[in-house]
Amino acid sequence: MFNWFKKSEVKNKITFDYSSIIVDIHSHVLPGIDDGAQTPAESIVLIRKMMALGIKKIIATPHIMADYYKNTAETINASLDILKAELEKEKIDIEVEAAAEHYFDETFEARVNDHKLMTMGDNYVLFEFSFISQPPNVVQVIQKLKQLGYKPILAHPERYPYMDVEQFRTLREWGLCLQMNTISLTGYYGKEAKKLAESLIDEQLVDFISSDMHHLRHAEAFKDALKTPYLEKLLFDYPLKNIMLK
């Protein structure tokens, strides 16, 4: 009884952060090229927030969308250069790289075929679905990505209300990795997204976790997620792959 009480007392005093994952693989901290940070100063504020929570490396992933954010490797790398200059000016020591969050639109398969993808680490490619419906050619494109040597990662699967755990299990069997936004565990995107996020964790289908950082509200939710039991489970009892991208 005494030992149980002591353990519980100590556990209640434990504080933890994201330092065990080292790398945040999905964020929008590059200035002025999508719906994330708009200026270098805003980028710095968000990065400081992430660092304060234990993140040691950031892979920025601006949107690439045919009809809205028409980013290219050139625009993304130019924004990265601006950010790096600002980090140096502010004497902030953190590694920042750039890839992209590719939108699975009518141009995505062509980008795959033409090898025009922004990748991270060992050829990982981050992409997202529409929030309304699943593309009809998902398995075909996943197969093609794998055949071409890419390692596909689907961003925030918990945010697609038209999909369920079994569908994600099937896609994962085809070679797709799943990246969950930790702020989903706070209810930030609603009860259904929170419930699906928890189910994906229960079924051990989550490969990566990240902030999907856009603005200060996300930064606050990223911090609040540390209070949730499911995030504690992810950080201490789960084979996450973030560290592979350090």
DAUR-V514896 format. One record per backbone hydrogen bond with DSSP energy under -1.0 kcal/mol. NH is the residue of the N-H (numbers start at 1). CO is the residue of the C=O. E is the energy in kcal/mol with one decimal. If there is no record, write none. Layout:
nh/co/e
NH/CO/E
NH/CO/E
//
This chain:
nh/co/e
5/1/-2.4
6/2/-2.5
7/3/-2.6
8/4/-2.6
9/5/-2.6
10/6/-2.5
11/7/-2.7
12/8/-2.2
14/11/-1.0
18/53/-3.4
21/18/-1.4
22/18/-1.0
23/21/-3.4
24/57/-2.4
28/213/-3.0
32/37/-2.1
37/28/-2.1
43/39/-2.2
44/40/-2.2
45/41/-1.8
46/42/-2.1
47/43/-2.6
48/44/-2.5
49/45/-1.8
50/46/-2.2
51/47/-2.6
52/48/-2.2
54/51/-1.9
55/50/-2.1
56/22/-2.5
57/22/-1.7
58/95/-2.5
59/24/-2.9
60/97/-2.9
61/27/-3.6
64/101/-2.0
65/69/-3.3
71/69/-1.8
76/72/-2.4
77/73/-2.4
78/74/-2.0
79/75/-1.8
80/76/-2.1
81/77/-2.1
82/78/-1.7
83/79/-2.3
84/80/-2.7
85/81/-2.1
86/82/-1.8
87/83/-2.6
88/84/-2.3
89/85/-2.2
90/86/-2.3
92/87/-2.8
94/92/-1.0
95/56/-1.0
97/58/-2.6
99/60/-3.1
101/62/-2.8
102/126/-2.4
103/64/-2.4
104/128/-2.8
105/103/-2.5
108/105/-1.3
111/107/-1.9
112/108/-2.2
113/109/-2.6
114/110/-2.2
115/112/-1.4
116/111/-2.7
120/124/-2.0
123/121/-1.8
124/120/-2.7
125/151/-2.3
127/153/-2.4
128/102/-2.6
141/137/-2.2
142/138/-2.6
143/139/-2.6
144/140/-2.0
145/141/-2.8
146/142/-2.4
147/143/-2.5
148/144/-1.9
149/146/-1.5
150/145/-2.8
151/123/-2.4
153/125/-3.2
154/177/-3.0
155/127/-3.1
156/179/-1.2
159/156/-1.9
160/157/-1.8
163/160/-1.8
168/164/-2.0
169/165/-2.4
170/166/-2.1
171/167/-2.3
172/168/-2.4
173/169/-1.8
174/170/-1.0
175/172/-1.5
176/171/-1.7
177/152/-2.5
179/154/-2.6
180/208/-2.7
182/210/-2.2
184/181/-1.7
185/182/-1.6
186/183/-1.4
187/184/-1.5
188/183/-1.3
190/187/-1.5
194/190/-1.8
195/191/-2.6
196/192/-2.5
197/193/-2.4
198/194/-2.3
199/195/-2.1
200/196/-2.5
201/197/-1.8
202/198/-2.6
203/199/-2.0
204/201/-1.7
205/200/-2.8
207/178/-2.4
208/178/-2.2
210/180/-2.0
212/26/-2.4
219/215/-1.7
220/216/-2.2
221/217/-2.0
222/218/-2.7
223/219/-1.5
224/220/-2.5
225/221/-2.2
226/223/-1.4
227/224/-2.1
228/225/-1.8
232/228/-1.6
233/229/-2.0
234/230/-2.0
235/231/-2.5
236/232/-1.7
237/233/-2.5
240/238/-1.7
241/207/-3.1
244/241/-2.1
245/242/-2.3
246/243/-1.5
//
